[in-house]
Amino acid sequence: MPEPARVPAREPVRDAARDVAIVAFGQSEHVRDSAETSEVEMLMPVLHDVLAQTGLRARDIDFTCSGSSDYLAGRAFSFTMALDGVGAWPPIAESHVEMDGAWALYEAWVKILTGEAETALVYAYGKSSPGDVREVLTRQLDPYYVAPLWPDSVALAALQARALIDAGLADAREPAGTAARRRGGPARPPGEYVVAPLRTGDCPPVVDGAAAVVLAAGDTARRLTGRPAWIRGLDHRIEAHGLGVRDLTDSPSTRLAAERAGAFERPPDTVELHAPFSSQEVVLRRALRLDGPQSAHVRINPSGGALAANPVMAAGLIRLGEAAARIQRGESDRALAHATSGPCLQQNLVAVLEGDPRPGTGGQHKEGQ
């Protein structure tokens, strides 16, 4: 019998000819309870902000893509209501992902790379306050073997933290120290146990919030902002669905996404990690080669990360936006941004962002040197 045809490996999309950049980023105030505010009311100021930063009007946007969750809203097709904040008339080219907005950004990036759009508006929002987000997130689990046991997101993160401790890759004090640093406090065990070994400070605050970015290609990006944050590489990968077949102390999907995005070609000066639980930062730092002396100069989560504010469905997009904003402000030259979705870092996205070289610096960031 003839051998089956072999499918060639997919080449990285980052080799595509078009340059695409993040040219604007905005986010809402993150609040514990926004019961008196609708999704549209929460989103509209953010959309107006990013459009004002670029001088664009809604009708100038070629493609719009959003990320949110109907499970959080408690109703089907809830994202269509948010379109009132965008303005869906005259008819617009629009899409939606039932995931964190970082994956909506990925879709918009591909749309621009293929030449089907010159500009794109990406936004994401999440309102966790109406219900129990820990209960809602159990709907991500394997419906046959895991979901019937109803382990919530904190219990599963605690399982991952315990695996790290048992493997000798962390001790019970390390996650607590990470959490304290993110919140600007002393490195001591923060708060009471939620699910051992995680304490309250090791877990993300449950907040409502929204975020948006504007993408543009080539000369359009240069016209819209003084220093675009060019997306040099972007990739996402996923682990096996079954928790029992995964090594929870490692994140091969993050490592592979980083390799495909070109993250290891040259070290970044800024890293924004989407680590909702302090123990997950330990896993991500190892996967992204950020745990050795060579990364001592790297600023990790200067924004505070998801431990400071974790609006579900928007926190990953915020990591890309924060990294891009530092490049636009001239505080960074090469940044790595990470987003995750699913239990125990199940699916991971990695982006490499760069600013144009600055005269006299060779393109290298001099902060702190």
N, C-alpha and C positions, 0 to 999 in steps of 0.2 A: 504493500500500500504506500502511496506517496505520502511524505511527511506533510502535516498541516502547515499552511502558510504562517510564517512568523510575523507578528505585528511589530513594526519598529517602535522603539521606545519614544515617548513623546518628548520633543525638545522643549527646553524651558521657554516659556512665553516671554521672559525678560529679554531674549535676543531679538524681539520684534523691533522694527525700525523706528516706530513712533515713540517720541518722548511724551510721557504723561506725568502731570504734577498735581499735587494738592496745593491749591492757591488760596483757600480760606477754610477756617475752622471756627466753629462756635458751639457752645453748650449752654444748657440752662442751669439755673441754680438747682442743686440736688437737695431734695427735701424728704423728710420721713413720711409725710402724708400729704398727698395732693388731691384729696377727695373732693375738694371744692373747685378743682381745675380739671377741665377736660383735656384729652390728648391734643386736640387742636389748639386750645389756649396755651398749653405747655410748649407746643412746637412752633407756633407762629413767630414769637420773638426771635427764636434761634434761626429760623429760615430767613427772616428779614435781616438779621445780623450778617450772615455769611454772604447774602446777595449784596448788601451795602458795602462790605469789604472789597468786593470786586467791581462794583458799579454796574453789575448785571441786573436785568429785570427777569421776572419769572419766564417771560416769553423768549428770552435769549438762551435758555437752557435747552439743550438738545435731548437730554435723557435724564429721567428721574428714577431713582431706585431707593427703596426703603427696607428697613429691617425692624421687625417687631414680632410679637407673639399673641395670637388669638387666645391662647390658654390663659395668659395673664389678664387680658381684657374680659374674658368670660363670654365672648360672643364671636360668631363666625364672621370672617371678612371684616374684622374691625379696622384693618389698615385703610379701607376705603374711606372711612370717616376722616382720617388724618389728611387725606388729599384735599379736603376743604382748606387746609392751611397752606397748601401748595398752590392751589388754583388749577383745577382740571379743565378749565374752559378758557380759550379754545382747546380742543383735544391735545393731550400731550403724550409723548412716548414714555411709558411708565412701567416699572416692574417692582416686584416685592419678593423678599426672602423671609421665610419663617425662621430667622436666625438673628444673631447679632449683626448690627449694621456693618461690621468689618467685611462680612461676606457680601453685603449689598455693594460695598465699595469695590470688591473684587469683580462683581458682575459689570459695574459701570466702567471699570478700568479696561476689561476685555472689550466692551462696546466701543470705547474710544480707540483701542489698539486696532480693531478691525476696520476703522474708518467710518463707522456708522454714526459717530457723534464727535463733536469737537469740544463740547462742554457737558458736564454731568453734575447733577445735584444729588447727594447721598445723605439720607438722614435716618435716624433710629431713635426709638423712644421705648420706655417701659414704665408701667405703673404697677408696682408690686403692692402698694398699700391696701387696695381693696380686699385682698385675700391673703392666703398663706403661701408665699413663694416657695418655701421648702416643700410643701405638698405639691404645688404645681410642677416643680422640676422633676418629680418622680415619673412624670409622663414621658421623659426621655429614655427611660430604662427599658431593657429587654422585657417585653410584655409576658413572656412565658415563665422565666425562671427568677428574675430579679424584682420586677415591678410588683408582683403579688405579695412580696415581703414588705413593701412600703419603706425601704430605706431612703431617708431624705438626703439632700445634698450635703448637709453638715456631717451626717453619719458616714457617708462615703468618703468625704474629705478626711475625716478622722481615721478611717481605715487606711487611707493613703499615708497619712502622717505616721501612723503606727508602723506601717511597713518600712518607712524610712528609718525610724528609730531602731527597729529590729535588725535592719541591714547595716547598722552602724554609720549611716550616711547623715544622720542628724541626731541631736539629743533633744530631750523634752524642753530645753531652754532655748534652743535655736529658733524655732518658729515664733516663740514669744518675743525674742529679741528683734526679729524681722518686723513683726507687727508694730512694736514700739517705735522703731526707727521710722517707719512709714508715717506714723502719727506724730513724730517729733518728740516722743517721750523717752524716758529712761528704759534701758533694756532689762525689764523685769517681767515675770509672768503676769500678763494683763487680764484682770478680771477673774470671774468664776469659770469653772469647767462647763462647757456646753455639751460636748461629747469628748471624753478623754481620748487623746492628749490635747485637744483643742480647747482653748479658753475663749471668752467672748472677744478679746482683742485679736485673736487669730482668725476670726471670721469677718466677712465683709458686712458693712452696714447695709441694711435694706433701705434703699432710697428710690424715689421716683425721679426721672430725669430724661432729657433728650439731648441729642447732638447732631450736628450736620457738617458736611464738608462740601467744597466745590472742587471738582477736577477739571483740568483743561489740558489740551495738547499743545506741544511745541510753542510756536510764536504767540499763540493765543494766551498761554500761561504766562509768558514773559510780559505781555501787555497788561495782564490783570493784576500782577503783583510784582514788587521789586525783586523778590528772591523766592522763586518757586521751590517747593520741596519735591524734587523729582523722584518718582517711583522707579528705582533701578531694578528691583526684583520683587516678585509677589507670588506666593505659592501657599496652598493649604493641603493638609493631609489628615487622615483619620485613622484611629486605632480600631481594633476589633471591638465589636459591640459587647461581647461577653467579658465582664470584668475578671472572670476566673482564668482567662487565657492571656491576660496582660500582666506585665511587670509594672506594678504601680509606682515603683521607685524610679522609673525611667520614662522618657517620652520620645520614642523613636519617630513619631509623626512630626514633632516639633523639629527634631534634628534634620529629618529629610526635607521638610519645608524650607528650613533655613539654608540647607545645601542648594536646593533648587533655586532659591531666591538670590543666591550669591552672597549670603551673609558672612561666610567664612573666608571670602577672598581678601578682605581687609577689615580690621577691627573697627567697630563703631565708637563714637565718643559719647553717645546717648542711647539708652535702651529703655523702652517702655514695655513692661511685662504685664499681661493680663493674668494675674495670679490672685483670684478671689480669696484664697486661703493662704496663710503665711507658709505652710508646708509646701505648697505648690511652687512657690518661688525657688525653693531648694531644688526641686526637680527641673524647673526650667533653666536655672543657672547652669546646671550640669549639662543639660542637653544642648545649650547654646554656647558652651565653653566660656562661661562667665565666672567660674569658680576658682580660677587660678590667679597667680600674681600678674600675669599679662593683662588682666582686665581691671587692675587696681585703679586705672585712670578713668574708667568708664562710669558715667553717671547713670545709675539704675533707678528708674521710676522717680525722677525729680519732681513729677507732678503729685506724687503720693500713691499712685497706682489704685488698683481696685480696693485695697484695704482702707483707703481714705474715702472713696465713694464708688459704689458699685451699682449703678442703675442697670438692671437686667435688660439685655438686648442692645444697650448703647455703650457699655463699658469697653468693649473691644474696639469699637469705632473711635472712642475717645483716646485710646492708646495711640492709634495712628494719627489722630488729630493733634494730640499733645506733642508727639515727636515732630510732626510737620511744623507746628507753631514755633518750636525752638529753632528749627532751621530757618524759618522766615524771619525770626528776630535776630538771627546771627549768633545765637548761643550754641549752635551745633552745626557741623558740616556733614556728618554721616550718622544716621540714626537707624536703629533697628526697632521695629514695633511688632508686637505679638498680640494675638487675640485667641481666645479659646471658647469652646462650646461643648456642652455635654458633661457627664460625670467624670471626675478624676482626670481632667485634661484630655477628654476623648478626641476632640477634633481641634486642630491647631492651624493658625494662619500666621505667616511671617512675612513682613515687608521690610525692604531696605530702602531708605530715603536718603537723598543727598541734595545738598545745595550747590550752586555753581561756585567754582573756586574763586576765592577772594584775592585781589592783588597783594602780593608780598607774603602770602601764607602758604602757597602751594596747595591750597584747598584743605589744609589741616587745621583743625580747631585748636586754639591756643589757650583756652580757658583753663585756669588752674596750673599752668606750667610756669 
